[in-house]
Each structure stands twice: as C-alpha cells, then as structure tokens.
Amino acid sequence: MNRRDDRWDRPVAHHPVEVRRGSSGHLAAPTKDALAREVPVALVYNGISHAVMMASPADLEELALGFSLSEGILAHLHECHDLEVREEARGLAVHLRIAGQRLAALKARRRNLAGRTGCGLCGTEALEQAIRPIPRVTAPALNDAAIQKALKHLADHQTLQALTGACHGAAWCDTRGRIQLVREDVGRHNALDKLIGALARRGSPIPDGFALVSSRASYEMVHKSASAGIGALVAVSAATALAVEQAREAGLLLVGFARPGRHLIYHRPAASPPARAHG
C-alpha cells in the first residue's frame, strides 16, 4: 500500500480558546484552555464517497484503514493499494484505492453512511444491514490483575483527553496489562477504528491481548473488535444487551464497568479461563 499523506498540513487535534473560570459567584480573570477539534472526514473509495463522520483530525490514515477493516469493506490490508489524505473546502477526505473485487462488494451493499459522532448506523438502508454476522474469535487467558493494571495507566497515555477533557481513548494491552498502543478521538467508534488501523499496519497478526476503551461497550464496539480479530474487550462503562449477546456468539471476552479496584465480567468463554497472575 502506498501512502501519499505529505500533501497536506496535518492539523492539530485541539484548539486554544479564552475562557473565564467561575465558582461560588466569583468570575476569575480570562485564561487559556484547549478544545478538542472535530472536523468532517470523508472516506472515499476509488472516487466514490462512502462515509462521512465527525472525527479528530489526527491519525486519519489509521482511521480509514481501521474503519475499512472493521466494517468489512476490506478483508486484508493488502487490498488497499493506495491511500491519500487531502484537505478539501469543508473538511478532510481520505482517498483509498482498493481492489476491484472489494469495490464491487462495497457497491453491492448499497450503503452510504453519514454518521455523527457516536452514531455508526446512520444511513443503513435496510434492517438486515444493521446487525451483520459476527466472526468467531479466540479469547485470551486474562486475569483480573491485568485488567486493573491497564486501567490504572490508561489516563497516562491519553494526552489529548488530558488537554481537552473531550476525547475517548482505545488502548491495546498485552495479557499482563501493559499498554502497548493508544489512539484517541472525539468519537468512541473512531478511537477504536484508529487502534484497529494502527494494529493492522504493523503487518503481523494481532497478538494475545485486549482492547481497553474509555466508553461503553455497545454492539458496534464488540462487532468492530471481533471483525479485527480482537478476542477481548474491556470497557470503562456498561455493556448493552446486544453487545453481550454478540460477545457470546463470537466467543469474545467482554468486561465492563472497569473502575479502580473492580470490574464486571459479562462474558468469559469457557475455553479461556482466567490466567494465573504474573509475579
């Protein structure tokens, strides 16, 4: 895959603003704060605009690749022959040139998404497109200590969230709970897609480990994880009923309400008992 992303000036994902902090009826002097930026990002396949989403303008190549893989537009990274990010009049566009067979399949699906932040099904044309078959995955042997270790250090890796307070994070963690990779975005789906794209670009199968997300575990978060070959998903907030149902169908280890000192296991496949704690 060729990447031609040197033709645009990479915009920063935050914007400075003047604010006044008030408390107990007192208004402080003006000071500076940072706002998370969200811009329209179009994904264009062989000249055809397929999806438009509001996203943080960072790691857009990975967003495009992760979305393509998690939505089944691409089955493998090598099916993307070229990728270019372009600045356009009203936003940014990621142009992908994909294999003819994949383009034909994309056209057959007749999907033209126009989703807002946190909404991944807008534009789906038929009910049968809303809940697609989910692939089976292999859940890793994961102990509670690893989950708590990763959770403890997640905030340390979320630089954009620390600056703006308005971004989700998606982290890849090994089975000892060590955070290996983090991507951030104003949208939780986007953050996970960026992580999936980053993992795919490593050029090797996804190793044993789990994804940790700073959001709820919705159906789409579970489906995206399984589609990428991720066998375990840990979420800071709750899971939905459909997410648990899909995790069971896929054989995915699903954990929610991950907070310091506690978490809730919604589904642990019988073939993946808790691992012994590492000394």
C-alpha positions as CSV (number, residue, x, y, z in Angstrom):
1,M,0.0,0.0,0.0
2,N,1.3,3.4,-0.9
3,R,0.7,6.4,1.4
4,R,0.7,9.9,0.0
5,D,-0.1,12.0,3.0
6,D,2.7,14.5,2.6
7,R,0.5,16.8,0.5
8,W,-1.5,18.2,3.4
9,D,-0.5,20.1,6.5
10,R,-1.5,18.0,9.4
11,P,-3.9,20.0,11.6
12,V,-3.7,19.8,15.3
13,A,-6.4,18.0,17.2
14,H,-7.0,20.8,19.7
15,H,-7.7,24.5,19.5
16,P,-6.9,27.2,22.1
17,V,-9.7,29.4,23.4
18,E,-10.0,32.1,26.0
19,V,-12.3,31.2,29.0
20,R,-13.2,32.5,32.4
21,R,-13.5,30.1,35.3
22,G,-16.3,30.8,37.7
23,S,-17.0,29.4,41.1
24,S,-19.3,30.5,44.0
25,G,-20.3,33.6,42.3
26,H,-16.8,34.8,41.5
27,L,-15.5,35.2,38.0
28,A,-11.8,34.8,37.5
29,A,-9.6,36.6,35.0
30,P,-9.5,35.3,31.5
31,T,-7.3,32.3,30.9
32,K,-6.4,29.9,28.2
33,D,-8.0,26.4,27.7
34,A,-7.9,23.8,24.9
35,L,-10.9,22.5,23.0
36,A,-10.9,19.2,21.1
37,R,-11.4,19.7,17.4
38,E,-13.8,17.7,15.4
39,V,-14.0,18.1,11.6
40,P,-15.9,16.3,8.8
41,V,-13.9,13.5,7.4
42,A,-15.0,11.7,4.2
43,L,-13.8,8.2,3.3
44,V,-13.6,7.9,-0.5
45,Y,-13.1,4.6,-2.2
46,N,-12.0,4.6,-5.8
47,G,-13.5,8.0,-6.2
48,I,-16.8,7.2,-4.5
49,S,-17.6,8.9,-1.2
50,H,-18.9,6.2,1.1
51,A,-18.9,7.6,4.7
52,V,-18.7,11.0,6.3
53,M,-18.0,11.3,10.0
54,M,-17.0,13.9,12.6
55,A,-13.6,13.0,13.9
56,S,-10.5,14.3,15.5
57,P,-8.1,15.4,12.7
58,A,-5.2,13.0,13.7
59,D,-4.2,9.5,12.7
60,L,-6.7,9.7,9.8
61,E,-4.9,7.1,7.7
62,E,-5.4,4.6,10.6
63,L,-9.0,5.7,11.0
64,A,-9.7,5.0,7.3
65,L,-7.9,1.6,7.4
66,G,-9.5,0.6,10.7
67,F,-13.0,1.5,9.5
68,S,-12.5,-0.3,6.3
69,L,-11.4,-3.5,8.1
70,S,-14.0,-3.3,10.9
71,E,-16.8,-2.6,8.5
72,G,-15.8,-5.5,6.2
73,I,-15.0,-3.2,3.3
74,L,-11.5,-4.7,3.3
75,A,-10.7,-8.2,4.3
76,H,-7.0,-7.6,4.4
77,L,-4.7,-4.6,4.5
78,H,-3.1,-5.5,1.1
79,E,-6.5,-4.9,-0.6
80,C,-5.8,-1.2,-0.1
81,H,-3.4,-0.2,-2.9
82,D,-3.1,3.5,-2.2
83,L,-4.1,6.0,0.5
84,E,-4.0,9.8,0.4
85,V,-5.3,12.4,2.8
86,R,-6.5,15.6,1.2
87,E,-7.7,18.9,2.5
88,E,-10.9,20.0,0.9
89,A,-13.1,23.0,1.1
90,R,-15.2,21.9,4.0
91,G,-13.2,19.3,5.7
92,L,-10.7,16.4,5.1
93,A,-11.0,13.4,2.8
94,V,-9.2,10.2,2.9
95,H,-9.0,8.7,-0.6
96,L,-8.4,4.9,-0.8
97,R,-7.8,2.9,-3.9
98,I,-9.0,-0.6,-3.2
99,A,-9.1,-3.9,-5.1
100,G,-11.8,-4.1,-7.7
101,Q,-13.4,-7.1,-6.1
102,R,-13.7,-5.2,-2.8
103,L,-15.2,-2.2,-4.6
104,A,-17.8,-4.4,-6.3
105,A,-18.8,-5.8,-2.9
106,L,-19.0,-2.3,-1.5
107,K,-21.3,-1.2,-4.2
108,A,-23.4,-4.3,-3.7
109,R,-24.0,-3.3,-0.1
110,R,-25.5,0.0,-1.2
111,R,-24.5,1.7,1.9
112,N,-23.8,5.4,2.1
113,L,-23.2,6.3,5.7
114,A,-23.5,9.8,7.0
115,G,-22.8,9.3,10.7
116,R,-22.4,11.8,13.5
117,T,-20.1,11.3,16.5
118,G,-21.1,8.2,18.4
119,C,-23.5,7.0,15.7
120,G,-22.3,4.3,13.3
121,L,-25.5,3.1,11.7
122,C,-26.9,6.3,10.2
123,G,-27.6,5.8,6.5
124,T,-28.0,2.0,6.7
125,E,-30.7,1.3,4.1
126,A,-32.2,-1.9,5.4
127,L,-32.8,-3.6,8.7
128,E,-30.8,-6.7,7.7
129,Q,-27.8,-4.4,7.3
130,A,-28.0,-3.2,10.9
131,I,-26.8,-6.4,12.6
132,R,-24.3,-8.2,10.5
133,P,-22.9,-11.7,11.1
134,I,-20.1,-11.6,13.6
135,P,-16.9,-13.7,13.2
136,R,-15.6,-16.1,15.8
137,V,-12.5,-15.0,17.8
138,T,-10.2,-16.7,20.2
139,A,-10.3,-15.1,23.7
140,P,-7.0,-14.7,25.5
141,A,-6.4,-16.1,29.0
142,L,-6.7,-12.9,31.0
143,N,-6.6,-12.3,34.7
144,D,-8.2,-9.6,36.8
145,A,-4.9,-8.1,37.8
146,A,-4.0,-7.4,34.2
147,I,-7.3,-5.6,33.6
148,Q,-6.8,-3.4,36.7
149,K,-3.2,-2.6,35.7
150,A,-4.1,-1.4,32.3
151,L,-7.0,0.6,33.7
152,K,-4.7,2.3,36.2
153,H,-2.4,3.6,33.5
154,L,-4.9,4.4,30.7
155,A,-5.1,8.1,31.6
156,D,-1.3,8.4,31.5
157,H,-1.5,7.6,27.8
158,Q,-4.4,9.9,26.9
159,T,-2.6,13.1,26.2
160,L,-5.5,14.7,24.1
161,Q,-8.0,13.8,26.8
162,A,-5.8,15.3,29.5
163,L,-5.6,18.5,27.4
164,T,-9.3,18.8,26.4
165,G,-11.4,16.5,28.6
166,A,-13.5,15.7,25.5
167,C,-11.9,12.6,23.9
168,H,-12.2,8.9,24.0
169,G,-9.3,6.5,24.1
170,A,-8.8,3.0,22.8
171,A,-5.7,1.1,24.1
172,W,-4.1,-2.2,23.1
173,C,-2.8,-4.0,26.1
174,D,-0.9,-7.3,26.4
175,T,-2.0,-10.1,28.7
176,R,0.0,-8.6,31.6
177,G,-1.9,-5.4,31.4
178,R,0.9,-3.3,29.8
179,I,-0.4,-0.7,27.4
180,Q,1.3,-1.0,24.1
181,L,-0.6,1.4,21.9
182,V,-3.3,4.1,22.3
183,R,-5.4,6.1,19.9
184,E,-7.8,9.0,20.7
185,D,-10.7,10.7,19.1
186,V,-13.8,12.7,19.9
187,G,-15.8,9.6,18.9
188,R,-15.5,6.2,20.6
189,H,-16.0,4.3,17.4
190,N,-13.4,6.4,15.7
191,A,-10.9,5.8,18.5
192,L,-11.3,2.0,18.2
193,D,-11.1,2.1,14.4
194,K,-7.8,4.1,14.7
195,L,-6.5,1.5,17.1
196,I,-7.5,-1.3,14.7
197,G,-5.9,0.5,11.8
198,A,-2.7,1.0,13.8
199,L,-2.5,-2.7,14.7
200,A,-3.1,-3.7,11.1
201,R,-0.3,-1.5,9.8
202,R,2.1,-3.4,12.0
203,G,1.9,-6.2,9.3
204,S,1.6,-9.1,11.7
205,P,-1.4,-11.0,13.3
206,I,-2.9,-9.3,16.3
207,P,-1.0,-10.9,19.3
208,D,-2.7,-12.1,22.5
209,G,-4.0,-9.1,24.5
210,F,-7.1,-7.0,24.8
211,A,-8.6,-3.7,23.8
212,L,-9.4,-1.2,26.6
213,V,-11.9,1.6,25.7
214,S,-12.9,4.6,27.7
215,S,-16.6,4.2,26.8
216,R,-19.5,1.9,27.0
217,A,-19.4,-1.5,25.2
218,S,-22.0,-1.1,22.5
219,Y,-22.9,-3.6,19.8
220,E,-20.7,-1.9,17.3
221,M,-17.7,-1.8,19.7
222,V,-18.0,-5.6,20.1
223,H,-18.5,-6.1,16.4
224,K,-15.6,-4.0,15.4
225,S,-13.3,-5.8,17.8
226,A,-14.3,-9.2,16.6
227,S,-14.1,-8.2,13.0
228,A,-10.5,-7.2,13.6
229,G,-9.6,-10.4,15.4
230,I,-9.6,-8.9,18.8
231,G,-10.6,-11.6,21.4
232,A,-11.2,-9.4,24.5
233,L,-12.8,-6.0,25.0
234,V,-12.7,-4.1,28.3
235,A,-14.9,-1.0,28.6
236,V,-14.9,1.6,31.3
237,S,-18.7,1.9,31.2
238,A,-21.6,-0.6,30.8
239,A,-22.3,-3.0,28.0
240,T,-25.6,-3.2,26.1
241,A,-27.7,-6.3,26.0
242,L,-27.0,-6.8,22.3
243,A,-23.2,-6.3,22.9
244,V,-23.3,-9.2,25.4
245,E,-25.3,-11.3,23.0
246,Q,-22.8,-10.7,20.2
247,A,-19.9,-11.4,22.5
248,R,-21.3,-14.8,23.3
249,E,-21.9,-15.5,19.7
250,A,-18.3,-14.5,18.8
251,G,-16.6,-16.1,21.8
252,L,-15.3,-12.7,22.8
253,L,-14.3,-12.0,26.4
254,L,-16.3,-8.9,27.4
255,V,-15.7,-6.8,30.5
256,G,-17.5,-3.6,31.5
257,F,-17.7,-1.0,34.4
258,A,-13.9,-1.3,34.6
259,R,-13.1,1.1,37.5
260,P,-10.2,1.1,40.0
261,G,-10.5,-2.0,42.2
262,R,-13.5,-3.5,40.4
263,H,-14.9,-4.6,37.0
264,L,-17.8,-6.7,35.7
265,I,-17.3,-9.7,33.5
266,Y,-20.3,-10.0,31.1
267,H,-18.9,-13.0,29.2
268,R,-15.9,-15.2,29.6
269,P,-15.7,-18.0,27.1
270,A,-15.3,-21.5,28.7
271,A,-12.1,-22.0,26.7
272,S,-10.4,-19.0,28.2
273,P,-10.2,-19.4,32.0
274,P,-8.5,-16.7,34.0
275,A,-4.8,-16.7,33.7
276,R,-2.6,-17.0,36.7
277,A,-1.3,-13.7,38.0
278,H,2.3,-13.0,37.0
279,G,4.7,-12.5,39.8
